[in-house]
Amino acid sequence: MKIGFFQFNPQFGELEKNREQIQRGLAEADADLLVLPELAVSGYHISNKTEAERMAEPVPGPTTDILKMISSQSGTFLVTGLLETSKGSLYNSAVLVGPDGPVSIYRKAHLFFEEKKFFEPGKSFGIVEINGVKIGMLVCFDHLFPEAARTLSLMGAQIICHPSNLVLPEIAQLTTRVRALENRVFWIMANRYGSETKGDKTHNYTGESQIIAPSGRIIHRAAPTEDELYITEIKPKDALEKNITEFNDIFEDRRTDIYRL
């Protein structure tokens, strides 16, 4: 299975330009599954709810229509971060799109910083199967909560797709390795780079998107400040092997009888 990410620098509020950049960036992609950053079309540094509502879109909508077109031409399943509107609420979502359109929506469960002013938190985790491989989705700050990745893994996830807009240097590059290792799953973290300034506040994004093997090994890490489309081939069945030794299985050895969560 060929998996990858597209790291780029979305321009705040330039929805059409960002969609065009995604189309150009993925024009030559030959993959089964690709991940784009969090809020890849709108940009991230939102000032107020009115601004968020102006940029929000439904699913299906303009962005998923373009991704459907790309997917129908290439056969690639695409995960993107999206500012979603649904039934009067706003969500920081990840959407999986295939040749027939949207397949699954995940709404960010753990809202970071001022996101709590604009977005409703998601209420569930889920798994979807593509080409016989089980996929889970998280968004950015979710990485800091081990229960999120563990929940997806216990549900059978072999690959976790992780659209991100990271502003804390090095942290997610570490934690996602740990999450992949402790759950024995592949991890695709698609981060953005660049900066956004609103008034006296600037967000600097860290880039360094990465793909992690179930062993915790870094398969590839992008540069901090460059566009990059990266694709690699993996064996998803490697994520079904949960043994650490012949006597230890990371799930069967869990002591749920004494844990307090």
C-alpha positions in Angstrom: 0.0 0.0 0.0 1.4 3.4 -0.9 0.8 6.1 1.7 2.0 9.7 2.1 1.4 13.3 3.0 1.4 16.7 1.3 3.0 19.4 3.5 2.4 23.0 2.3 1.7 26.5 3.6 -2.0 27.4 3.3 -2.8 31.1 3.0 -5.3 32.3 5.5 -8.8 32.9 4.1 -7.7 32.2 0.5 -9.9 29.2 0.0 -9.8 29.0 -3.8 -6.0 29.6 -3.9 -5.5 26.8 -1.3 -7.7 24.4 -3.2 -5.8 25.2 -6.4 -2.5 24.6 -4.5 -3.8 21.2 -3.3 -4.7 20.3 -6.9 -1.3 21.3 -8.2 0.5 19.5 -5.4 -1.4 16.3 -5.9 -1.3 16.3 -9.7 1.4 13.7 -10.0 0.6 11.7 -6.9 0.6 8.0 -7.2 -0.7 6.7 -3.9 -3.4 4.7 -2.2 -3.8 7.1 0.8 -2.6 10.7 1.3 -3.0 13.1 4.2 -3.2 16.9 4.1 -2.8 19.4 7.0 -5.4 20.5 9.5 -7.7 23.3 8.2 -5.9 22.9 4.9 -8.2 25.2 2.9 -9.2 27.9 5.4 -6.0 28.5 7.4 -5.9 28.3 11.1 -5.5 31.6 12.9 -9.2 32.5 13.3 -10.0 35.8 15.1 -13.8 35.4 15.8 -16.7 33.1 15.1 -18.0 35.3 12.3 -14.8 34.8 10.4 -15.0 31.1 11.0 -18.5 30.9 9.8 -17.5 32.8 6.6 -14.9 30.1 5.7 -16.8 27.1 6.9 -18.2 24.6 4.4 -20.5 21.5 4.6 -19.6 18.0 3.7 -20.0 17.3 0.8 -19.0 20.8 -0.3 -16.5 22.7 -2.5 -13.4 21.1 -1.0 -14.6 17.6 -0.9 -15.9 18.0 -4.5 -12.4 18.8 -5.7 -10.9 16.0 -3.6 -13.5 13.6 -5.1 -12.4 14.7 -8.6 -8.7 14.1 -7.7 -9.5 10.7 -6.2 -11.7 9.6 -9.1 -8.8 10.3 -11.5 -6.0 8.8 -9.4 -7.7 6.2 -7.2 -6.1 7.9 -4.2 -8.1 8.2 -0.9 -7.5 11.6 0.6 -7.7 12.9 4.2 -7.8 16.6 4.7 -8.4 18.9 7.6 -11.5 21.0 7.1 -13.5 23.8 8.8 -16.8 22.1 8.7 -20.3 23.5 9.3 -23.2 21.1 10.1 -26.6 21.9 11.6 -25.5 25.3 12.8 -22.3 24.1 14.5 -18.7 24.5 13.5 -16.2 21.7 13.7 -12.4 21.3 13.2 -12.7 18.1 11.2 -10.8 15.5 9.2 -12.6 14.2 6.2 -11.7 11.0 4.2 -12.6 11.3 0.5 -12.6 8.6 -2.1 -13.5 8.3 -5.8 -17.2 8.3 -4.9 -17.0 11.3 -2.5 -16.8 11.7 1.3 -16.3 8.4 3.1 -16.0 9.4 6.7 -15.8 12.5 9.0 -13.9 12.8 12.2 -14.5 15.9 14.4 -11.6 16.9 16.6 -12.2 15.7 20.2 -9.5 17.7 22.0 -9.8 21.4 21.1 -6.6 23.5 21.5 -6.3 27.0 23.0 -8.8 29.4 21.3 -10.4 26.7 19.2 -12.7 26.4 22.2 -14.3 29.8 21.2 -15.4 28.6 17.8 -15.7 24.9 17.5 -17.8 22.2 19.1 -15.7 19.1 20.2 -16.3 15.8 18.5 -18.0 13.1 20.4 -16.7 9.8 18.9 -13.9 8.0 17.3 -14.3 5.6 14.4 -12.7 3.3 11.9 -13.2 3.0 8.2 -11.9 0.3 5.9 -10.3 1.2 2.5 -8.9 -1.5 0.2 -9.1 -4.0 3.1 -7.0 -1.7 5.5 -8.5 -0.1 8.6 -8.0 3.6 8.9 -8.5 5.9 11.9 -8.3 9.7 12.0 -7.2 12.2 14.6 -6.5 16.0 14.4 -3.5 17.9 15.8 -3.8 18.3 19.6 -5.4 14.8 19.8 -1.9 13.4 19.7 -1.3 14.5 23.3 -4.0 12.2 24.7 -2.9 8.5 24.5 -6.4 7.4 25.1 -7.4 8.7 21.6 -4.8 6.7 19.7 -5.4 3.6 21.9 -9.1 3.7 21.3 -8.6 3.7 17.5 -6.1 0.9 17.8 -8.3 -1.2 19.9 -11.0 -0.7 17.2 -8.6 -2.2 14.8 -6.8 0.8 13.2 -3.7 -0.1 11.2 -3.0 3.4 10.0 -3.8 6.6 11.9 -4.1 9.8 9.7 -3.2 12.9 11.6 -3.8 16.3 9.9 -2.1 19.0 12.0 -1.2 22.7 12.4 1.5 22.3 15.1 2.9 25.3 16.9 4.8 23.6 19.7 8.2 22.6 18.3 9.3 18.9 18.5 6.5 17.7 20.8 4.2 15.9 18.3 7.2 14.7 16.3 8.0 12.8 19.5 4.5 11.8 20.8 3.4 10.4 17.4 6.4 8.1 17.4 5.4 6.9 20.9 1.7 6.5 19.9 2.8 4.4 16.9 5.1 2.3 19.0 2.8 1.7 21.9 -0.1 0.7 19.6 2.0 -0.9 16.8 0.3 1.1 14.1 1.5 3.2 11.1 1.1 7.0 11.6 0.8 9.7 9.0 1.2 13.2 10.4 0.6 15.9 7.8 1.6 19.3 9.3 1.8 22.7 7.7 4.6 25.3 7.8 4.8 29.1 7.6 3.2 31.7 9.9 0.0 33.6 10.3 -0.3 37.0 12.1 -3.5 38.6 13.4 -3.0 41.8 15.3 -0.3 41.2 17.9 -0.6 37.4 17.7 1.6 35.3 15.4 1.3 31.5 15.0 4.5 29.8 13.7 3.9 26.4 12.3 6.6 23.7 12.6 6.4 21.6 9.4 8.3 18.3 9.8 5.4 16.1 8.7 6.3 12.5 9.2 5.4 8.9 8.7 6.1 6.4 11.5 6.3 2.6 11.4 4.7 0.4 14.0 8.1 0.0 15.6 8.3 3.8 16.2 10.9 4.2 13.5 10.7 7.4 11.4 10.2 6.3 7.9 10.4 9.9 6.7 10.3 13.4 8.1 9.9 16.5 6.0 11.8 19.7 6.3 10.4 22.5 8.6 9.8 25.1 5.9 9.2 23.4 2.5 6.4 22.1 0.4 6.7 18.3 0.1 4.7 15.5 -1.4 6.1 12.3 0.1 4.9 8.8 -0.7 6.2 5.5 0.5 5.1 1.8 0.3 4.2 -0.1 3.5 2.8 -3.5 4.4 -0.3 -2.7 6.5 -0.3 -6.2 7.9 2.7 -5.2 9.9 0.3 -3.2 12.1 -1.6 -6.4 12.9 1.4 -7.8 14.8 1.0 -6.8 18.5 3.6 -9.0 20.0 6.7 -7.5 21.7 8.1 -10.9 22.7 6.7 -14.4 22.3 5.2 -13.9 25.8 3.9 -10.3 25.5 1.1 -8.9 23.4 0.5 -5.1 23.9 -3.2 -5.5 24.0 -3.6 -8.8 25.8 -1.2 -7.7 28.5 -3.3 -4.6 29.4 -4.4 -4.6 33.1 -7.8 -3.1 32.8 -8.6 -4.6 36.1 -6.3 -2.2 37.9 -6.2 0.8 35.6 -7.9 4.0 36.7 -8.7 6.4 33.8 
